[in-house]
């Protein structure tokens, strides 16, 4: 029951281009609950208020404007990481966050199972 991070791009449709849908363009999967376990360990410590809102059955959306704050919280997670797979997961998430910050019409979603 991990929490996947998915980068989405907004696609405008229709003649007036007012209707939008989202397509997944990259995923950082959490098949072994690495991120979920790490978030559980740091939750409520006051250093990761945005990531504290990530739930195993919910969804948290982060837009490009929020990415700098997310990157700060990911650095806090990196300090709490104990295992190489945790460090790797955080680095993969940071790369995805950088893509979100640099992209147009993109958002990053943390999606529970």
C-alpha positions as CSV (number, residue, x, y, z in Angstrom):
1,X,0.0,0.0,0.0
2,X,2.7,2.5,-1.0
3,X,2.4,6.1,-2.1
4,X,3.4,6.7,-5.7
5,X,4.5,10.1,-7.0
6,X,3.1,10.9,-10.4
7,X,3.9,13.8,-12.7
8,X,0.9,14.9,-14.7
9,X,0.6,17.3,-17.7
10,X,-2.6,19.1,-18.3
11,X,-4.0,18.7,-21.8
12,X,-6.6,21.1,-23.1
13,X,-9.3,19.8,-25.3
14,X,-12.2,20.9,-27.3
15,X,-12.7,23.7,-29.8
16,X,-12.5,26.4,-27.1
17,X,-9.7,24.5,-25.2
18,X,-11.5,25.1,-22.0
19,X,-11.9,21.5,-21.1
20,X,-8.8,19.9,-19.5
21,X,-7.7,16.5,-18.7
22,X,-4.4,15.2,-17.2
23,X,-2.0,12.6,-18.6
24,X,0.7,10.8,-16.6
25,X,4.1,11.5,-17.9
26,X,6.4,10.0,-15.2
27,X,5.9,7.8,-12.1
28,X,8.1,7.2,-9.0
29,X,6.5,4.0,-7.7
30,X,6.5,3.0,-4.0
31,X,6.0,-0.7,-4.5
32,X,7.9,-1.7,-1.3
33,X,6.4,1.1,0.9
34,X,9.7,2.9,1.2
35,X,8.3,6.4,1.0
36,X,5.2,5.5,3.1
37,X,7.4,4.0,5.9
38,X,9.7,7.0,5.9
39,X,6.8,9.5,6.0
40,X,5.3,7.6,8.9
41,X,8.5,7.8,10.8
42,X,8.9,11.6,10.4
43,X,5.2,12.6,10.5
44,X,4.3,15.2,13.1
45,X,7.8,16.3,13.7
46,X,7.1,19.8,12.4
47,X,9.6,19.8,9.6
48,X,7.5,18.3,6.8
49,X,4.0,19.8,7.1
50,X,3.2,19.3,3.4
51,X,4.4,15.7,3.3
52,X,2.5,15.1,6.6
53,X,-0.6,15.4,4.5
54,X,0.3,12.4,2.3
55,X,-2.0,9.5,3.1
56,X,-1.8,5.9,2.1
57,X,-5.4,6.0,0.7
58,X,-5.5,9.6,-0.4
59,X,-4.0,12.1,-2.9
60,X,-1.9,15.2,-2.4
61,X,-1.4,17.5,-5.4
62,X,1.7,19.8,-5.6
63,X,1.9,22.5,-8.3
64,X,5.0,24.2,-9.6
65,X,4.7,27.1,-7.1
66,X,4.8,24.6,-4.2
67,X,7.8,22.7,-5.4
68,X,10.4,24.8,-3.6
69,X,8.7,24.0,-0.3
70,X,8.5,20.3,-1.2
71,X,12.2,20.2,-2.0
72,X,13.0,21.7,1.4
73,X,10.9,18.9,3.0
74,X,12.6,16.2,0.9
75,X,15.9,17.4,2.2
76,X,14.5,16.9,5.7
77,X,13.5,13.4,4.7
78,X,17.0,12.8,3.4
79,X,18.3,13.6,6.8
80,X,16.0,11.0,8.4
81,X,16.7,8.3,5.8
82,X,18.3,5.2,7.3
83,X,18.6,2.8,4.3
84,X,20.0,3.1,0.8
85,X,16.6,2.5,-0.8
86,X,15.2,5.4,1.2
87,X,17.9,7.7,-0.1
88,X,17.3,6.5,-3.6
89,X,13.6,7.0,-3.4
90,X,14.0,10.6,-2.1
91,X,16.5,11.4,-4.9
92,X,14.1,10.1,-7.5
93,X,11.3,12.2,-5.9
94,X,13.5,15.3,-6.0
95,X,14.2,14.8,-9.7
96,X,10.5,14.5,-10.4
97,X,9.9,17.7,-8.3
98,X,12.5,19.6,-10.4
99,X,10.7,18.5,-13.6
100,X,7.5,19.8,-12.1
101,X,9.0,23.1,-11.3
102,X,10.5,23.5,-14.7
103,X,7.5,22.3,-16.7
104,X,4.4,24.1,-18.0
105,X,0.9,22.9,-17.1
106,X,2.3,20.1,-14.9
107,X,1.6,19.0,-11.4
108,X,2.9,16.3,-9.1
109,X,0.5,14.1,-7.2
110,X,1.3,11.7,-4.3
111,X,-1.2,8.9,-4.8
112,X,-2.0,6.3,-2.2
113,X,-3.2,2.9,-3.3
